[in-house]
């Protein structure tokens, strides 16, 4: 089973904005290892000759899954109030979410 170090799990938690206690970090380390092991199993499958797919089920021109009855038609719904939608953001400027700059030289 692939193993992640505690430091790697802490970094993943930081990126996901999760606060994990010590026992939770240990559990996540184990559970993420199992997930990575599953990906290893999938990666080992010989898919030679199997055409690439973009979706797990057939698509049609009416939109994804509509003809299969998997998705409901879009219907306008009221939006969340701005304060509620932005409540969990770590940094904001008025009604905008401030994110770290990813382009060298760009301002945050």
C-alpha positions in Angstrom: 0.0 0.0 0.0 1.4 3.4 -0.9 2.1 5.4 2.2 2.0 9.1 2.7 4.1 10.8 5.4 2.5 12.7 8.2 3.9 15.9 6.6 2.2 15.1 3.3 -1.1 14.6 5.0 -0.7 17.8 6.9 0.0 19.6 3.6 -3.1 18.0 2.0 -5.2 19.1 5.0 -3.8 22.6 4.7 -4.7 22.8 1.0 -8.2 21.5 1.7 -8.5 24.0 4.6 -9.1 21.2 7.1 -8.0 21.3 10.7 -7.1 17.8 11.7 -6.2 16.6 15.2 -3.3 14.2 15.7 -5.5 11.1 15.7 -7.4 12.3 12.6 -4.1 12.9 10.8 -3.1 9.2 11.5 -6.5 8.0 10.3 -6.3 10.1 7.2 -2.8 8.9 6.5 -4.1 5.3 6.6 -7.3 6.0 4.6 -5.5 8.0 1.9 -3.0 5.2 1.6 -5.9 2.8 0.8 -7.2 5.2 -1.8 -3.8 5.5 -3.4 -3.6 1.7 -3.4 -6.9 1.6 -5.4 -5.5 4.0 -7.9 -2.5 1.8 -8.3 -4.8 -1.2 -9.0 -6.6 0.8 -11.6 -3.4 2.1 -13.2 -2.2 -1.5 -13.5 -5.1 -2.5 -15.8 -4.2 -3.1 -19.4 -6.6 -0.8 -21.3 -5.1 -1.4 -24.7 -7.8 -1.3 -27.4 -10.4 0.3 -25.1 -11.5 3.7 -26.5 -11.1 6.7 -24.4 -14.2 8.1 -22.7 -15.1 11.5 -21.3 -18.1 10.4 -19.4 -19.2 7.1 -17.8 -22.6 7.1 -19.6 -23.7 8.1 -23.1 -24.1 11.8 -23.9 -26.5 13.3 -26.5 -27.0 16.8 -28.0 -29.7 17.7 -25.5 -27.1 17.8 -22.8 -25.4 15.4 -20.4 -27.6 12.6 -19.1 -30.8 14.4 -20.0 -32.1 11.7 -22.4 -31.3 9.1 -19.8 -33.4 10.9 -17.1 -30.3 11.1 -14.8 -30.4 14.8 -14.4 -33.3 17.1 -14.0 -33.8 20.1 -16.3 -32.2 23.3 -15.1 -34.6 25.6 -13.3 -33.6 29.0 -12.0 -33.4 29.1 -8.2 -32.7 32.0 -5.8 -29.0 32.6 -5.1 -27.4 32.4 -1.7 -26.9 35.8 0.0 -23.4 37.1 -0.7 -22.4 37.0 3.0 -23.6 33.4 3.4 -21.8 32.3 0.2 -18.5 33.9 1.3 -18.8 33.0 5.0 -16.2 30.2 4.8 -13.6 32.1 2.8 -10.3 32.8 4.6 -9.8 36.2 2.9 -12.1 38.5 1.1 -12.3 42.1 -0.2 -15.9 43.2 -0.1 -17.9 40.8 -2.2 -14.7 39.2 -3.8 -12.6 36.2 -2.6 -8.9 37.0 -2.4 -6.7 34.1 -3.4 -2.9 33.7 -3.5 -1.3 34.9 -6.7 -0.1 32.1 -8.9 1.4 34.1 -11.7 4.9 35.5 -10.9 4.8 39.2 -10.3 1.0 39.4 -10.0 -0.6 41.0 -6.9 -2.7 38.9 -4.5 
